[in-house]
Structures are given as structure tokens and as C-alpha cells.
Amino acid sequence: MDDFTRTALADQKYVAFCYGHCKGNRGPGGAAMKLYVPNGEPIEQARQSLDTTNHIADMVSVIDALRETPEGAAVSVCLNSDYIKNGVEKYLTKWVGNNWRNAQGREVANIEKWQMIRDLTATRNVTFHKIKDRSGHPDKEHVCALALETAKSAAKRALRSPRGMS
């Protein structure tokens, strides 16, 4: 556990490490998260999809982490997704005000996932922290490996199964 996580936990915050991976970019994928509760105990979760995108897999990992935290909790979400970090911090309020239309007037992609993230962040004190790929951060590397392994498993299943969420 790193100093950032130890300090956050000492302040009674939850700390989530989130990552999604897709084999191809629409294809089988995996979403993984590792959440530290304030007492330091980790919760891990990974799930697969036979048909997803990198963005959706990342969003699912964040949604899964936030669902494990109680309303009103302070949560630090560590991820490498500019799509999610910028979406929440820069665009979400504008999209909602524009009836889920972007600056070009087109419907925002992945509305259903954005609505889930909006609802979960509205009832928690969430901050997003960018951790670069291959940064060597042990928890980030762990969730990356878990998402990759889950995506590989989904790819094997996709060869034998019809498309859909599992």
C-alpha cells in the first residue's frame, strides 16, 4: 500500500483502483477494481463482457467500485482514463443541461453508464486521480492484470458463446 492510500484511509476515505480492458475495441473485455475501505481491508471485483469497448469497461470498473461505497462516503478513484476523469469533471454537468447532447449537438456516447456514474457521484464525495499506465504503482498494476486476465477469459468464452454480458 502506498503513502497516498495510507493517508486517505487515515482520513476515513475509500480508495478505489479501477481499470477496464478490451481485446479489440469492440470485443471481449474485462473490468476490474480494487477498493480499500477505511479500515484498510481490500475488496476486489472483476467481471467480463463478451462484447464491450475500452471506455465501457473502464466505466463499469468505476461503477462497481462506487457501488461498494456507502452514500456520503469520501472516495478517491484512481484510474488511467481521461475519458472518465474529464467526462465527470469537465462535461457531465453540461451534458445533463443539454439533455445529454455534446457540444456538437450529438447524443453523448454511453449515456446509460454516464447516468449511473452521475447518480453514484452525486451521493458521494468523489475525487478522481490519474495514474499513468506502466507507472509501477502496485495496486494499479494489480487491477490492470486482473482486467487483462478477465478479458482473456471473455475472449475464450466469446469463441464458444453468443454475445452478451456475463
VMD Tcl script that draws the C-alpha trace (Angstrom):
set ca {
  {0.00 0.00 0.00}
  {1.40 3.41 -0.98}
  {1.52 6.64 1.05}
  {-1.41 8.19 -0.84}
  {-3.64 5.24 0.06}
  {-2.46 5.12 3.69}
  {-3.13 8.86 4.11}
  {-6.58 8.61 2.51}
  {-7.54 5.66 4.69}
  {-6.32 7.50 7.80}
  {-8.72 10.30 6.75}
  {-11.54 7.71 6.56}
  {-11.69 7.79 2.76}
  {-12.29 4.87 0.47}
  {-9.65 4.38 -2.22}
  {-10.52 2.62 -5.48}
  {-8.18 1.49 -8.24}
  {-10.09 0.92 -11.46}
  {-9.22 -0.43 -14.89}
  {-11.03 -1.77 -17.91}
  {-9.59 -3.62 -20.88}
  {-10.97 -4.72 -24.20}
  {-9.45 -7.16 -26.68}
  {-10.05 -5.27 -29.89}
  {-12.10 -2.18 -29.45}
  {-15.29 -3.62 -29.68}
  {-14.91 -7.10 -28.41}
  {-14.46 -9.22 -25.29}
  {-13.30 -7.30 -22.24}
  {-12.79 -7.19 -18.53}
  {-13.43 -4.61 -15.83}
  {-11.59 -4.80 -12.51}
  {-11.46 -2.76 -9.35}
  {-9.73 -2.92 -6.00}
  {-11.33 -0.88 -3.26}
  {-9.76 -0.19 0.11}
  {-12.30 0.52 2.84}
  {-11.21 2.91 5.61}
  {-10.08 0.04 7.86}
  {-7.62 -0.96 5.12}
  {-9.37 -4.14 4.03}
  {-9.46 -4.55 0.25}
  {-12.44 -5.59 -1.84}
  {-11.69 -6.86 -5.33}
  {-14.06 -7.44 -8.17}
  {-13.68 -8.34 -11.80}
  {-16.23 -9.09 -14.43}
  {-16.22 -9.80 -18.09}
  {-18.24 -8.94 -21.12}
  {-18.29 -10.79 -24.40}
  {-18.91 -7.52 -26.27}
  {-17.70 -4.18 -24.93}
  {-15.34 -1.26 -25.56}
  {-12.38 0.10 -23.59}
  {-14.43 3.08 -22.43}
  {-17.34 0.96 -21.28}
  {-15.04 -1.48 -19.46}
  {-13.39 1.46 -17.66}
  {-16.80 2.89 -16.76}
  {-18.00 -0.46 -15.41}
  {-14.95 -0.70 -13.14}
  {-15.70 2.75 -11.68}
  {-19.40 1.97 -11.28}
  {-18.58 -1.30 -9.50}
  {-16.19 0.46 -7.10}
  {-18.63 3.26 -6.28}
  {-21.47 0.81 -5.70}
  {-19.36 -0.79 -2.96}
  {-19.13 2.50 -1.05}
  {-21.89 3.92 1.14}
  {-23.72 7.12 0.27}
  {-21.99 10.12 1.82}
  {-18.57 8.46 1.72}
  {-15.41 10.22 0.59}
  {-13.93 8.19 -2.27}
  {-10.68 8.63 -4.18}
  {-10.90 6.88 -7.54}
  {-7.51 6.15 -9.13}
  {-7.62 5.36 -12.84}
  {-5.87 6.00 -16.11}
  {-8.97 7.02 -18.06}
  {-9.02 10.64 -19.21}
  {-12.40 9.79 -20.75}
  {-13.96 9.27 -17.30}
  {-11.97 11.87 -15.36}
  {-12.62 14.62 -17.92}
  {-16.17 13.45 -18.51}
  {-17.09 13.85 -14.85}
  {-15.01 16.93 -14.08}
  {-15.49 18.94 -17.28}
  {-18.50 17.76 -19.25}
  {-21.10 15.89 -17.19}
  {-22.93 18.98 -15.93}
  {-23.04 20.43 -19.47}
  {-24.30 17.15 -20.94}
  {-27.12 16.94 -18.40}
  {-28.06 20.59 -19.03}
  {-28.08 19.92 -22.78}
  {-30.35 16.89 -22.44}
  {-27.40 14.51 -22.93}
  {-26.13 16.23 -26.05}
  {-22.47 17.10 -26.57}
  {-21.09 20.40 -27.85}
  {-21.67 19.23 -31.44}
  {-25.35 18.54 -30.68}
  {-24.96 14.76 -30.93}
  {-26.15 12.35 -28.28}
  {-23.45 11.61 -25.70}
  {-21.99 8.12 -26.10}
  {-22.60 5.63 -23.29}
  {-25.41 7.67 -21.70}
  {-26.62 4.80 -19.53}
  {-23.18 4.39 -17.94}
  {-22.74 8.15 -17.54}
  {-26.11 8.34 -15.79}
  {-25.01 5.62 -13.36}
  {-21.74 7.44 -12.67}
  {-23.61 10.74 -12.23}
  {-26.04 9.18 -9.74}
  {-23.26 7.50 -7.75}
  {-21.00 10.57 -7.63}
  {-23.94 12.79 -6.64}
  {-24.35 10.89 -3.37}
  {-20.66 10.55 -2.53}
  {-17.70 12.91 -2.27}
  {-15.67 11.53 -5.19}
  {-12.33 12.74 -6.47}
  {-10.57 11.26 -9.49}
  {-6.81 10.76 -9.63}
  {-4.97 9.92 -12.83}
  {-2.35 7.19 -12.64}
  {-0.46 6.64 -15.86}
  {-0.14 3.25 -17.49}
  {3.01 1.37 -16.60}
  {3.60 3.69 -13.64}
  {4.71 0.78 -11.49}
  {2.03 1.51 -8.88}
  {1.34 -1.92 -7.33}
  {-2.44 -1.59 -6.94}
  {-2.84 -0.08 -10.41}
  {-0.72 -2.86 -11.91}
  {-2.75 -5.43 -10.00}
  {-6.13 -4.26 -11.35}
  {-4.63 -3.98 -14.84}
  {-3.50 -7.61 -14.66}
  {-6.88 -8.68 -13.28}
  {-8.77 -6.86 -16.07}
  {-6.45 -8.32 -18.72}
  {-6.90 -11.85 -17.38}
  {-10.67 -11.36 -17.24}
  {-10.66 -10.06 -20.83}
  {-8.66 -13.11 -21.96}
  {-11.21 -15.37 -20.29}
  {-14.02 -13.44 -22.01}
  {-12.27 -13.84 -25.36}
  {-12.11 -17.62 -24.88}
  {-15.82 -17.67 -23.94}
  {-16.70 -15.47 -26.93}
  {-15.43 -18.15 -29.25}
  {-17.97 -20.58 -27.76}
  {-20.89 -18.32 -26.78}
  {-23.36 -15.85 -28.22}
  {-22.61 -12.16 -27.47}
  {-23.74 -10.64 -24.20}
  {-22.86 -9.62 -20.67}
  {-21.86 -12.25 -18.17}
}
mol new
graphics top color blue
foreach p $ca { graphics top sphere $p radius 0.5 }
foreach p [lrange $ca 0 end-1] q [lrange $ca 1 end] { graphics top cylinder $p $q radius 0.2 }
display resetview
